[in-house]
Amino acid sequence: MMNSSIEEVTNWLQSNSNRTLHISKQEEKDQDQVELRLERFEHQQQQAQSIDGYGDRHALLLHGPGVVITAGHEAPLPSNAFVIGLDGLTAAEVQDRQVVLTTERGIYSITAT
C-alpha cells in the first residue's frame, strides 16, 4: 500500500461527508470505537503547542453526531466531535472505503459504512 498525503485523506473525508464513519482507535493497550455521522471536518495546524504541552499542533477534527463504544456500552460523543491528533504521523493509507492513519501514539482506522 502506498503512503498517502493528508490532502488525499481530506479528499476522502470530503467524499464521505454525510455518511456514517466507524472509527477504531488503538493506542497502546487502549482501544476505542466511535460511530460518527460526518457533517464536516477541519484540518487544524497550529504554530505553537499549548502552554502545558498537551494537545496536538496538527489534527483532524471530525464533526457530527455520534457515539463512543467501550466494553459494549455506548455513550454520546462529547461535543459532537472526534479529534485525531496527527503529530508524529508516520503513515496514511487511503483506500476506497477506508483510511488508516498511523501516528507515534496509535493507529486510527476510519471506515465509511
The 8 nearest C-alpha neighbors of each residue, nearest first, counted from 0:
[[1, 2, 92, 93, 94, 3, 91, 90],
 [0, 2, 3, 92, 93, 91, 90, 94],
 [1, 3, 92, 91, 90, 0, 4, 93],
 [4, 2, 91, 92, 1, 7, 93, 5],
 [3, 5, 6, 7, 91, 8, 2, 92],
 [4, 6, 8, 7, 9, 3, 91, 10],
 [5, 7, 9, 4, 8, 10, 3, 11],
 [6, 8, 10, 4, 5, 9, 11, 3],
 [7, 9, 5, 11, 6, 10, 12, 93],
 [8, 10, 12, 6, 11, 7, 13, 5],
 [9, 11, 7, 13, 8, 12, 6, 14],
 [12, 10, 8, 14, 9, 13, 7, 15],
 [13, 11, 9, 15, 14, 10, 16, 8],
 [14, 12, 10, 16, 15, 11, 9, 39],
 [13, 15, 11, 12, 16, 10, 9, 17],
 [16, 14, 12, 13, 18, 11, 17, 111],
 [17, 15, 37, 13, 18, 14, 38, 12],
 [18, 16, 37, 38, 36, 15, 19, 39],
 [19, 17, 16, 36, 15, 37, 20, 111],
 [18, 20, 36, 35, 112, 111, 37, 21],
 [19, 21, 111, 35, 110, 34, 112, 36],
 [20, 22, 34, 110, 109, 33, 111, 35],
 [23, 21, 109, 33, 108, 32, 20, 34],
 [22, 24, 32, 108, 107, 31, 33, 109],
 [25, 23, 107, 31, 30, 106, 32, 22],
 [24, 26, 30, 106, 105, 29, 107, 27],
 [27, 25, 105, 29, 104, 28, 30, 24],
 [26, 28, 29, 25, 105, 104, 30, 106],
 [29, 27, 26, 30, 25, 105, 31, 24],
 [30, 28, 26, 27, 25, 31, 24, 105],
 [29, 31, 25, 24, 26, 28, 32, 23],
 [32, 30, 24, 23, 69, 68, 33, 25],
 [31, 33, 23, 68, 22, 67, 24, 69],
 [32, 34, 67, 22, 66, 21, 68, 35],
 [33, 35, 21, 65, 66, 20, 22, 67],
 [36, 34, 65, 20, 19, 64, 37, 63],
 [35, 37, 19, 63, 18, 64, 17, 20],
 [38, 36, 63, 17, 16, 39, 18, 35],
 [37, 39, 63, 17, 62, 16, 36, 40],
 [40, 38, 62, 37, 61, 16, 63, 41],
 [39, 41, 61, 60, 62, 42, 59, 38],
 [40, 42, 60, 59, 43, 61, 39, 62],
 [41, 43, 59, 58, 60, 44, 40, 57],
 [44, 42, 58, 57, 41, 59, 45, 60],
 [43, 45, 57, 56, 46, 58, 42, 55],
 [46, 44, 56, 47, 57, 43, 48, 55],
 [45, 47, 44, 56, 48, 57, 49, 43],
 [48, 46, 45, 49, 56, 50, 44, 55],
 [47, 49, 56, 52, 50, 55, 54, 46],
 [48, 50, 52, 51, 53, 47, 54, 56],
 [49, 51, 52, 48, 53, 47, 54, 56],
 [52, 50, 53, 49, 48, 54, 47, 55],
 [53, 51, 49, 50, 48, 54, 55, 47],
 [54, 52, 51, 49, 55, 48, 50, 56],
 [55, 53, 52, 56, 49, 48, 84, 51],
 [54, 56, 57, 84, 86, 58, 48, 85],
 [55, 57, 45, 48, 44, 58, 86, 47],
 [56, 58, 44, 85, 55, 86, 43, 84],
 [59, 57, 84, 85, 43, 83, 42, 55],
 [58, 60, 42, 83, 41, 82, 43, 61],
 [61, 59, 82, 41, 40, 81, 62, 58],
 [60, 62, 40, 81, 80, 82, 39, 59],
 [63, 61, 80, 39, 40, 38, 79, 37],
 [62, 64, 38, 37, 79, 36, 80, 35],
 [65, 63, 79, 36, 35, 76, 62, 66],
 [64, 66, 35, 76, 34, 75, 36, 63],
 [65, 67, 75, 76, 74, 34, 33, 73],
 [66, 68, 33, 74, 73, 76, 32, 75],
 [69, 67, 73, 32, 72, 33, 71, 66],
 [70, 68, 72, 71, 31, 67, 73, 32],
 [71, 69, 72, 68, 73, 31, 32, 30],
 [70, 72, 69, 68, 73, 67, 32, 74],
 [73, 71, 69, 68, 70, 74, 67, 66],
 [72, 74, 68, 67, 66, 69, 71, 75],
 [73, 75, 67, 66, 76, 68, 72, 69],
 [76, 74, 66, 65, 77, 67, 73, 79],
 [75, 77, 66, 65, 79, 67, 78, 74],
 [78, 76, 79, 75, 80, 81, 66, 74],
 [77, 79, 80, 76, 64, 81, 62, 75],
 [80, 78, 64, 63, 76, 77, 62, 65],
 [81, 79, 62, 78, 61, 63, 60, 77],
 [80, 82, 61, 60, 62, 83, 79, 76],
 [83, 81, 60, 59, 84, 61, 80, 58],
 [82, 84, 59, 58, 85, 60, 81, 107],
 [83, 85, 58, 55, 86, 82, 57, 59],
 [84, 86, 58, 57, 88, 87, 83, 102],
 [87, 85, 88, 57, 84, 55, 56, 102],
 [86, 88, 103, 102, 85, 89, 104, 101],
 [89, 87, 102, 85, 86, 101, 90, 103],
 [88, 90, 102, 101, 87, 103, 91, 100],
 [91, 89, 101, 100, 2, 88, 92, 102],
 [90, 92, 100, 3, 2, 99, 101, 4],
 [93, 91, 99, 3, 2, 98, 90, 1],
 [92, 94, 98, 97, 3, 8, 91, 99],
 [95, 93, 97, 96, 98, 92, 99, 11],
 [94, 96, 97, 93, 98, 11, 111, 110],
 [97, 95, 111, 94, 110, 98, 112, 93],
 [98, 96, 110, 94, 109, 95, 93, 111],
 [97, 99, 93, 109, 92, 108, 94, 100],
 [100, 98, 108, 92, 107, 91, 109, 101],
 [99, 101, 91, 107, 106, 90, 108, 92],
 [102, 100, 106, 90, 89, 88, 105, 91],
 [103, 101, 88, 87, 104, 105, 89, 106],
 [102, 104, 87, 105, 88, 101, 89, 86],
 [105, 103, 102, 26, 106, 27, 87, 101],
 [104, 106, 26, 102, 25, 103, 101, 107],
 [105, 107, 101, 25, 100, 24, 102, 108],
 [108, 106, 24, 100, 99, 23, 101, 109],
 [107, 109, 99, 23, 22, 98, 100, 106],
 [110, 108, 22, 98, 97, 21, 99, 20],
 [109, 111, 97, 21, 20, 96, 112, 22],
 [112, 110, 20, 96, 19, 97, 21, 18],
 [111, 19, 20, 110, 18, 21, 96, 15]]
